[in-house]
Amino acid sequence: MQQQQFLRAMKLRQTVTAAFVARATRRIHNQVSSLSSTANSNEFATSYHAPVMWKECVDALLEGREERRRGLTLLDGTLGGGGHSEAILQRLTAGDVLFGCDVDPEALKTATRRLERFLPGNTSDGPFFVPVQSNFGNLVETLTKTIHPISNEPVVEPSLDGILLDLGVSSHQIDCAERGFSFQQQGPLDMRMSGVGMTAADLCNELDVFELKRILKEYGDEPRAAKIADSIVRCRPLATTSDLVEAVAAVTPEYAKKGRRMGRTATLARVFQSLRIVVNQEYQVLENVLTKVAPTLLRSGGRLVVLSYHSMEDRATKRAMRDGTLERTQRDERDMYGNTIGPPRPFRTLGKKRKATLEEVEVNPRARSATLRVAEKLEK
């Protein structure tokens, strides 16, 4: 009897092992196929940065414009490594112009070198690429002082046919330890995009516990905001990314029973994100570009294409495209005669939000949290 039980157990073990090996083999085969397919499709990725959802972004900007009679004027408001811009320029034709904007001088220099063949001095009839160093929240003032390479006059408002905003931090910025964006890299607790102004270390060392708690809660949806704020204050002074990691680790378990969201890695990601948003005034800049810059610069029928990476950005984008404001408003509120109350809405939302494909996420895990929304400027 015992021998029969032993033989059955061995047979079951062999069956389970064979099934496990078969599943693992299929999984590896599928991953290799996906990696190969997506790697071939993301031809605009470099060691500096891999552009997220580049094809979807370009299609959204240019859809239905193949039969146009005049040149297009477009803006990549977050130039980064220049991947999205290169994908756009390869779809444009003679007479078209793309302005590429970035507040980070290093990113602007890298992208300009990459897109050098499209600069006005290097091509006779275009498409043209014009680099612009500016925070995208200041683009109305900056572009109206920038010379259009075809008209040779300052850019007027409204004159843009499309604006692309990729709200994520570039891979190069995250991976560069000296910038202080990543909790996985040892470096100074900086996080400044432009290299000027207050650093993340300044915030951690100078703000009181109540303000730190508000920042973590508001910009990171952090469940442990109070405990982490207390720990940051206790661990002062903080000078490096490792100092902040240790302060968070002191009150956060490495793994949590409630799931990955409550674990240390996810918590650190939210804490670093929150401080980065405040250091660079990202929410204020985002509000300005969505509610003032884009409605001012886009002509009627122009497209606004936005890639966001966390809930705060996506909520702001959704509200701006739907209501023209980031304030909470009553949708479709009307008077007794059926007329819409309030100022006219500047945009019409096109389609539903979109997410990156599983194949792209396999190759570029940072695409997992990306959300793409598209809107069209309405006539006044």
N, C-alpha and C positions, 0 to 999 in steps of 0.2 A: 504493500500500500504506500509506504513512504517513498519507495523507488518510483512508483507511478506519479506521485505528486511532484517529486523532484524533476522527472522528465517533462511533465506538463509545464512546470515553472520555467525550465530551461527553454522549452519551445516558445512559450509566451515571451520570454526575454529576447529571444532571437527575432521574433516577429516584430516586437516593439522597436528593437534596434534597427532592423531593416527599414521599417516605416519612417523612423526618424532620419536615417541617412538619405532616404529617397526625398523626403520633404526638404531637407537641408540642401540637397543637390539642386532641386527645382528652384528653391529660393535664390541660391547663388547664381544659377543660370539666368533667372529673370532679372536679378539686379545687374548682372553684367550686360544683359541686353538693353536694359533701361539706361544704364550709364553710357553705353556706346551711342544709343539713339539720341539722348539728350545732349551729350557732349558734342555730337555732330551738329545739332540744331543750335546750340548756344555758341555760335562762332564768334561772338563779340566779347566773350569772357577773357580776361587777362589775369596775371598774377596780382594786379592792383585791385581789381573788382570784377565780379560777375554780375552783369545787369539782370535783374529779376523781371520775369514775364516780358522780355523785350519785344517779342512778336506781337503779343496782345496789346502792348502800349502803342507800338507803331501802327498797327491796324486801326486802333481806336482814333488816333490822330488823323489818319489819312483816308479812312473809309469813305467811299463815295466821291473822292476828289480827283480821280484819274482823268476825268473829262473837263477839268478846269481850263479857263481861258487866260488866267493871269498867274503870276508867280505867287507862291505861298511864303508867308513870313511866320516862322514858328519859334518857340522858346522852350529850351530845356532848362528849367529853373533850378535844377539840382544836378549839375554837370557830373560831379564825381569823377570816375575814371574814364568817362566819355563813351561807355558802351552803348547806352541808349542813343546818344547823339550820332554815333557812327551808324547804327542801324537805321536811324531816321534819314541821314544824309544819303545812304545808299538807295533809298526809295525816292528821293527828291530828284528833280531835273533842273536844267538850266533856268536861271531866273528865280530860283527858290533860295531862301535865306533861313539859316538856323542860328539863333543867338543862344550861346551856352553860358549859363551863369553859375558861379560858385563863390562862396565867401572864403573858402579855404584856398590860400594862394598856392599851396603845394598841389592840390587837386587840379586847380586851373592850369598850372604849368604842365602837369602830366598829361591832361586831356588835350591841351593845345598842341603838344608835341605829337600826340597820337593822331590828331586830326589836321596836321599841318598841310596836307595836300589840298584841303578845302578852304584854306585861308584866302582872302581876296587877292593877295599878292601872288598866290601860287596857282590860281586858276582864272581863266579869262571870262567864262560865262556861267560858272557855278555848276552845282549848288554851292553856296558860300557858307562858311562857318565863321561866326564872330564871337570870340571869347569876351566875357564881361565879368569882372570881379565885383560882386555885390551880394549882400544878403537878399534872398528873393523877396523879402518883405519890403525892400526899398526899391523895387524894380521900376516903379512909375517914375521916380526921380532919376534913376540911373539911365533907363532906356531913352528917356526924352533928351538926354545929353549924348547919346550914342549915335554915330553916323551910320545910316543904312548904306550898305555897299553898292546898291544899285541906284537909288535915288540921290545918294550923296547928301542927304539931308537928315536931321535928327528924326528919330522914330516918333511918330505922332500917335495919339490915342484916339479912338481904338483902332488898331491896325494889325493885331496878331490874329492868325488863323488857328492857332492851337498852342496850348501850354501843357507841358509835362512836368509833374512834380513827383519825384521819388523821395519820400520822406525818411528813408532809412539811412543809417550810417554806412559808409563804404567799408568793404572788407579790409582795405588797406588801413583805414583809420582804426578799425577794431583790432587788427593784428599788430599794429605799431605800438609797442610797449610804452614808448616815450609820450604818446598822446593820452594815456591813462583811461581809455574807454572800456577796457576789458578787465573783468575780475580774474581772468585766466592768465594774465600777463603781469609780471612785476614791473612797476614803473611809478612815476610821480602821479599823484591824484589830481590830474589836470582837467581833462575832458573839454577843453575849449576848441571850437572849430576854427576860429579866426586867430587864436593865439594871444588875444587881448582880453582884458576884463578879469572878473573873479573866477577862481578855479573851484573845482569840487572840494578841494581841501579847505579853501576859505569858507565855504558853506558849512562843512562839517565842524569846523573849529570855532565859527563865530555865531552861528544861528542858535537860538535857544531851543530847548527840547520840543516845545509846542509847535514851532515853525518847522522843524525837521519832521515831526510827526505829520503835519499837514501836507508837506511835500511828498512824503512817501505814500500817503493815503490818496492824495488827489492825482498824482502823476504816475503812480505805479500800482494802484489798487492793492496795496500791500496789507494783508490781514494782520501782520505783526508790527504795524507801523509804530505803535507806542513802545514796545519792547526794544525794537531796533534803534529808535531815536534815543532812548535812555542809554543803551549800550554805546552808541556813538559818543554821547556826552561823557560817559565814564572813561572811555578809551582815549580821550584827547591828550596830546595833540595827534592828529592824523596827517601823515605826509605822503604816504604811498598807497597804491591800490591794495597791497597786502595788509596795511593797517585797517582799511575799511573791511576787507574780507574777514579779518580776525574779529572785528567788532560785531559783524553780522553773525559769524559762526558761534560767538559766545552765547547767543540766545536762539539759535536755529539748529535743529537736528539735521544731520547729514541726510537722513531718509525719514520720511513721515508716513504714518499709517493712513493718513487721509489722501495720499496720492502725491504725484510729482510736484504739483503746484505748491505744496507746503514744504517741500524739501529744500535743502540749502542752495542747490544750483539755481533753481527757479527763483528763489528769494533774492539771491545775489543779482540775477539778471534784472529784476524789478527795481532793486535799490539803485544800481548803477544807471538804469534808464531814467529814473526819477531825477537824480542829480544832474545827469546830462541835459535833460529838458530844461531845468532851471538855469544851469550855467549858460546855456546858449539862448535862453528866452524863446524856446521853440514854440511854445503854445501861443505867445503873443505874436510871433512872426507868422505862424500858421494862420491865425485869425485874420491878420492883416492881408495876407496873400489871397486867402479864400474869399473874403468879403469886400476887399477894396481893390487890390492889384489886378486880380483876374477879371472882375467885372469891368474895370476901367480899360484894360489893355486889349481885351478880346473884342473883335468885331462881331456883329450878329451872325450866328451860325458857327462861330469859332468853338473849338472843343477844349474842355478842361479835363485832363487825364491825371488822376492822382493815385499813387501807390502808397498805402499806409501800412504800418507794421504793428501797431498796438491799438487797444480799444479807444483810447482818448483821441488819437489822430483820426480813426475811422468815424467815431461819433461826430467829430467836428466837420469832417469832409461831408458826411451824409447830411447834416443839418444845413451846411452852407449851400450844397447843391439843391436841396429841397426847399429851404426857406430863405436863403440869402443872408442868414445870420447864424451865429453860434448860440444865441440865446434860445432858451426854451420858449417856443411859441405854440399857439393853438393853430393847428393846421386847418387851412380852408375856412377860417373864421370869416363870416359874411354878415353884412348888414341886413336890414329888413327888406331891402330891395334885391338881395341876392348878389350884391357887389362884394368882391374880396376886400377885406379891411387891411390897411397897411400899405406900405410901398410895394410896387411890382417886384416880383421875384426875377432875379437876373438869369437863372438857369432852368433848363429842363433836363431832368435825369434821363440818361440813355441806358436802358437795360438794367439788369440786376448786378450786384457786386460779383466779382469773379475772384477765384483763388488759383494759385499756381498748381500745375498738374503734378501728379505723384512722381512722374518721371523727372521733372525739374527738381522737386524736393529731394529726391534720391541723390542728385548730383550736388545741389546747393541747398543744404538744410536751412539756410537763412531765408529761403523763399517760403518756408512753411507758414509763417505768420503774415505774409503779404496779402493785402486786399486791394483789388483794383476797382475804382469807381470812375464813371465817365459822365460828363454833363455837356450840354450845348448852350451857348449864350443865346438868349432870347432877344428879339427886337424890342427896343424901348417903346 
